Amino acid sequence: MTTDQIQPGRKYRLVFCASIPRTAIIAEVLRLENGTAVVRSISGREVSIPLRDFAAMAREEVTNG
């Protein structure tokens, strides 16, 4: 995906290609700030991921999940 396709309040399937086997998670973008996507981590903390990196991991928008 591209950075302009990432929108707050939407969920995306992220694929981590560096892990073996490949790992996929669903991440909801809470907001966009200063070139980062702010998402909630598994532990409940908010985590900032550079938007370019987030877009590189995002494979599709998820409507349910």
N, C-alpha and C positions, 0 to 999 in steps of 0.2 A: 504494500500500500504506500501511498505518498503522504507526506506530512499534512497536506491540506484536506485529506480525507478523514483525519482523526478529529472527532467531535466530542465535547464534554457530554456526560450523561449516557454515553453509548458503551456497549461492551464489545470487546474484540478478543478473538482467539489468537494468542501469542505462541509462537513456536521458537524454542531455544535450540538452534541447530548445533551449538557447540557441545551439548550434552549427548551422551550415548547411554541408552537410546534417547532419541529426540523426545523432549518434554514439551507438552502443550498445556497452557492454563488459560482461563478466561479472566480478563482484567477489565474493570469498569473505569473509564476515565472520569474522575471527579471534576477536574478543571484543567485548563491549560494556563501555565504561568511562565513567563520569561523563557520561552523556547523549550519548556518541559511539559510532559504529561504527568499529572499527579494522580496516582492510583492508590487504592487501599491494598495493603499487603495481606498475606494470610494471617498474620498476627494482629491485624486491625490498624496498624500504623499507616500513615500516609507516606508514600514513597514517590520521589520525583525521578522520572526517567527522561533523559534527553529525547525530545520529540523525534529527531531523526532516527535514534536507536529504536524507539517504540514502533515507529512506522516500518522499520526493517523487519521487526519480529512479528508484526500484525499480519495475519493471513486473511482474515475475513471479519466482518461485523457479525455479531451474534445477537439474535433477537430474543431467544429464550435461553437462559442459563447463566 
